[in-house]
Amino acid sequence: MKSLGCVLILLSLATAVHAEDAIAPSRIVDAAIGDWNKDGDQDLALLVAPAQGADADTSIGVYIYLRDNQHSLLKLAASAPDKIWGRASPDGIYGQEPSISALPNGSIAITSQNEAIGRDRWHQTLTLAYRNNTFVVAGYTYESVDTLAPDDSHSCDYNVLTGKVTKDGKTLKADARTVSIQDWNDDLGQKACGNSQE
């Protein structure tokens, strides 16, 4: 009888975990279709808002699917919850929505922004590429402007894979890295661009 009780408890826990992992259609913020692994089939990438009760301002998830060439079904290839900053509420503030798009070369561009509140406005793009069966951050682009001091504007483009940095038109060098989207932290890009708070 005890073993039956244990089985029922384990089943209920598994069901609860599965329900938490499910992506409700209403949580999908944006989507892109492209051939990420260059096998000729169309794949999918999603930006997903957190479940109710979570911090909807800072925790947009990235989920990337590759099509199984044997069955033509989409399979989850990368899961990075709480990765992108942005507001996902339909009645939220305009100018803070994240977006995702397919690039012609098969990469994925994920954009976040603050074009709405405060004097410090910014626009950031992560470029993801499929390398060695992993989705890595290949590029980090960051532009900022102080609306009260427009001359204090900056732009930075960091090729994460090579370490080449172009900041305000000048070429710099940073560490070359291979960082998966799951392990990426925007502080890595900010540090390469010389914007680290440390």
LUMDO-931512 format. One record per residue (C-alpha): z, x, y. Coordinates in steps of 0.02 Angstrom, whole numbers, plus 50000, padded with zeros to 5 digits. Example, Ala and Ser with C-alpha at 12.3 -4.5 7.8 and 13.67 -1.06 7.14 Angstrom:
# LUMDO-931512
503905061549775503575068449947
//
This chain:
# LUMDO-931512
500005000050000500415014550117498705022350086497845005950131498845005450293498345023350333496505019450301496595004250417497425014650554496095028250537494705015350543495415007350700495575024350784493785028750737493185012150807494145014950969493425032450989491675025850954491895011951084492435024751214490895035451180489695020651196488645020151355488595002651426486924998451508487834994351671488465012451681486735020351685486455027151861484735035151842483525040751705482075052651681480765054151546479875070351504479475082551365481015093751378480695104051220478795104351238478425096651069477225083551138478475069051127479335060351271481205063451286482555055551394483905061251516485235049851590486535050351727487985039151676489465032951777491185034351698492005019951608493045007951711494645015251777493965033051788493595041851952491875035051996491705046952144491685063452052491275060851871489475056451836488975061851660487345069851602486645064651433485025071951367484065065451217482665073451116481465063451010481575066750824479785070550772480085064050595480645046550646480165045450831481965041150874482965048251018484445059150969485815065451084485535084051116486735087351261488255078051324489115083551486490295070051550491145072051720489815084551777488965078251935489765072552098489165055952166489515037852201488805025952072489435009252131488054997152189489114993052341489545011452372489105022052521487265025652549486805044152545487985049352406487025043552253486535056452122484795056352045483855064051900481995067651882480735076251770479835091551839478015095351794478515110951694479645100851578481275105051667482525092351731483115091251913484825083651948485215080452131486885076452213487195074452398488275069552543487105063352679488315050052741490105055052783490885068652890490095082652987489745093352833488185086352751487445094252595486125092452462486215100952291484985102152147485295108651972483745113051873483975111951684482845120451557482815119651368483105137251299483555142051120484005124051074485175122351224485005114351395485465127851521485605127951710484085138151761484215135251947485475130352081484905125252255486115120952394485765115952574487095111852703487165107052886488585104453008488055089153109489125094853257488405112453251486615110653185486305129353205487615132053070486435126552931486205135952769485075135652618485255144952454484195145652298484965154352146483885157951994485325157851870484315165551729483725180751829485115182351959483905181752106484655173252259483755168152418485015163652554484425158652727482785167852696483595184052634483455190252456485105194452370485645198352193486965189452089487415189551905486075183451787486845170451673486425158951529487565143951555487385127451463487525111351563489145107951469489915124351531489175124151707490335123251858489655121952036490835135952086489665147951993488245143052109489335143152264489965160652222488195167152196487715159752364489215167952448490065151352484491555153752369493245148652437494095163152347
//
